């Protein structure tokens, strides 16, 4: 009985496909989060650089 269960689990592919898609989706999510964080950091640096170059007008 236990051997049959193990054989069935080893040959069943529906669950494996779902797990593979979930792993791929998780990997894509991590890459997107890292990319967006990097873009945000670079944008902040650019805006800070522009802010530092601006002068306050005197009257």
N, CA and C of each residue as an Amber inpcrd file, in Angstrom:
protein
   177
   0.8220000  -1.1920000   0.0000000   0.0000000   0.0000000   0.0000000
   0.8650000   1.2550000   0.0000000   1.8580000   1.2940000   0.8720000
   2.7360000   2.4620000   0.9410000   3.5450000   2.5950000  -0.3420000
   3.9600000   1.4870000  -0.9120000   4.7250000   1.5060000  -2.1540000
   3.8850000   2.0570000  -3.2990000   2.6000000   1.6890000  -3.3390000
   1.7010000   2.2040000  -4.3690000   1.5610000   3.7200000  -4.2500000
   1.4330000   4.1870000  -3.0220000   1.2940000   5.6220000  -2.7840000
   2.5390000   6.3710000  -3.2490000   3.7020000   5.8430000  -2.9240000
   4.9440000   6.4860000  -3.3380000   5.0950000   6.5000000  -4.8510000
   4.7270000   5.4060000  -5.5130000   4.8030000   5.3550000  -6.9730000
   3.8530000   6.3700000  -7.5980000   2.6610000   6.4620000  -7.0220000
   1.6790000   7.4060000  -7.5650000   2.1600000   8.8430000  -7.3900000
   2.7240000   9.1490000  -6.2380000   3.2200000  10.5010000  -5.9990000
   4.4010000  10.8350000  -6.9100000   5.2350000   9.8450000  -7.2040000
   6.3970000  10.0670000  -8.0490000   6.0050000  10.2770000  -9.5040000
   4.9090000   9.6670000  -9.9470000   4.5260000   9.7810000 -11.3550000
   3.4670000  10.8410000 -11.5990000   2.8550000  11.3590000 -10.5600000
   1.8260000  12.3830000 -10.7200000   2.4850000  13.6870000 -11.1650000
   1.9820000  14.2810000 -12.2420000   2.6250000  15.4730000 -12.7940000
   1.8060000  16.7360000 -12.6370000   0.5350000  16.6340000 -12.3390000
  -0.2880000  17.8370000 -12.2210000   0.2220000  18.7500000 -11.1080000
   0.4590000  18.1920000  -9.9620000   0.9480000  18.9820000  -8.8420000
   2.3380000  19.5310000  -9.0910000   3.1700000  18.7620000  -9.7860000
   4.5220000  19.2220000 -10.0920000   4.4800000  20.4430000 -10.9940000
   3.6110000  20.4210000 -11.9850000   3.5020000  21.5620000 -12.8950000
   3.0640000  22.8170000 -12.1610000   2.1150000  22.6640000 -11.2540000
   1.6310000  23.7930000 -10.4790000   2.7360000  24.3580000  -9.5920000
   3.4940000  23.4930000  -8.9790000   4.6040000  23.9370000  -8.1230000
   5.6540000  24.6490000  -8.9550000   5.9460000  24.1410000 -10.1470000
   6.9230000  24.7940000 -11.0150000   6.4660000  26.1960000 -11.3990000
   5.1880000  26.3340000 -11.7470000   4.6690000  27.6560000 -12.0930000
   4.7320000  28.5970000 -10.8880000   4.4440000  28.0920000  -9.7120000
   4.4990000  28.9180000  -8.5040000   5.9290000  29.3770000  -8.2270000
   6.8920000  28.4890000  -8.4100000   8.2940000  28.8680000  -8.2030000
   8.7470000  29.9080000  -9.2140000   8.3540000  29.7410000 -10.4620000
   8.7100000  30.7120000 -11.4970000   8.0850000  32.0620000 -11.1710000
   6.8180000  32.0560000 -10.7630000   6.1330000  33.2940000 -10.4020000
   6.8100000  33.9710000  -9.2180000   7.2200000  33.2100000  -8.2350000
   7.9100000  33.7730000  -7.0670000   9.2520000  34.3760000  -7.4820000
   9.9760000  33.6910000  -8.3590000  11.2620000  34.2110000  -8.8320000
  11.0680000  35.5180000  -9.5990000  10.0630000  35.5680000 -10.4500000
   9.7780000  36.7970000 -11.1990000   9.4220000  37.9290000 -10.2440000
   8.6370000  37.6300000  -9.2150000   8.2640000  38.6520000  -8.2310000
   9.4920000  39.2100000  -7.5220000  10.4180000  38.3440000  -7.1510000
  11.6370000  38.7970000  -6.4780000  12.4570000  39.6850000  -7.4040000
  12.5920000  39.2960000  -8.6640000  13.3540000  40.0940000  -9.6300000
  12.7080000  41.4660000  -9.8230000  11.3850000  41.4980000  -9.9300000
  10.6790000  42.7750000 -10.1090000  10.8660000  43.6650000  -8.8810000
  10.7660000  43.0960000  -7.6900000  10.9460000  43.8890000  -6.4720000
  12.3460000  44.4760000  -6.4050000  13.3480000  43.6800000  -6.7270000
  14.7290000  44.1680000  -6.7120000  14.9150000  45.2700000  -7.7580000
  14.3660000  45.0840000  -8.9470000  14.5090000  46.0790000 -10.0130000
  13.8220000  47.3870000  -9.6430000  12.6160000  47.3090000  -9.1140000
  11.8780000  48.5230000  -8.7470000  12.5850000  49.2540000  -7.6110000
  13.1190000  48.5200000  -6.6610000  13.8570000  49.1370000  -5.5610000
  15.0920000  49.8540000  -6.0890000  15.8010000  49.2230000  -7.0190000
  16.9920000  49.8280000  -7.6070000  16.6410000  51.0910000  -8.3810000
  15.5810000  51.0380000  -9.1710000  15.1560000  52.2130000  -9.9340000
  14.7630000  53.3380000  -8.9850000  14.0650000  53.0200000  -7.9130000
  13.6770000  54.0350000  -6.9380000  14.8820000  54.6830000  -6.2720000
  15.8690000  53.8760000  -5.9360000  17.0800000  54.4110000  -5.3130000
  17.8170000  55.3350000  -6.2710000  17.9250000  54.9120000  -7.5300000
  18.6130000  55.7520000  -8.5220000  17.8510000  57.0450000  -8.7820000
  16.5330000  56.9700000  -8.8420000  15.7270000  58.1710000  -9.0580000
  15.9000000  59.1400000  -7.8910000  15.9320000  58.6120000  -6.6800000
  16.1330000  59.4590000  -5.5050000  17.4830000  60.1550000  -5.5750000
  18.5220000  59.4230000  -5.9880000  19.8560000  60.0150000  -6.1100000
  19.8630000  61.1240000  -7.1610000  19.1810000  60.9000000  -8.2720000
  19.1260000  61.9110000  -9.3320000  18.4150000  63.1650000  -8.8390000
  17.2610000  62.9870000  -8.1860000  16.5230000  64.1460000  -7.6840000
  17.3110000  64.8830000  -6.6040000  18.0090000  64.1650000  -5.7550000
  18.8330000  64.8200000  -4.7320000  19.9730000  65.5940000  -5.3750000
  20.5540000  65.0450000  -6.4370000  21.6280000  65.7410000  -7.1470000
  21.1090000  67.0370000  -7.7740000  19.9380000  66.9670000  -8.3720000
  19.3360000  68.1680000  -8.9680000  19.0140000  69.1850000  -7.8760000
  18.4600000  68.7200000  -6.7610000  18.1120000  69.6130000  -5.6480000
  19.3470000  70.3250000  -5.1180000  20.4570000  69.6010000  -5.0240000
  21.6930000  70.1940000  -4.5000000  22.2560000  71.2520000  -5.4470000
  21.9710000  71.1430000  -6.7370000  22.4870000  72.1010000  -7.7170000
  21.6200000  73.3600000  -7.8360000  20.4010000  73.2720000  -7.3500000
  19.5110000  74.4280000  -7.4130000  19.9160000  75.4470000  -6.3570000
  19.7800000  76.7100000  -6.7130000  20.0870000  77.7740000  -5.7520000
  18.8030000  78.4960000  -5.3960000  18.7430000  78.9670000  -4.1920000
  17.5760000  79.7210000  -3.7460000  17.7230000  81.1560000  -4.2200000
  16.7230000  81.6790000  -4.9150000  16.8490000  83.0720000  -5.3760000
  16.7930000  84.0410000  -4.1940000  17.6030000  85.0700000  -4.2750000
  17.5990000  86.0830000  -3.2170000  16.9220000  87.3260000  -3.7560000
  16.2540000  88.0540000  -2.8660000  15.5720000  89.2520000  -3.3450000
  16.3110000  90.5030000  -3.0030000
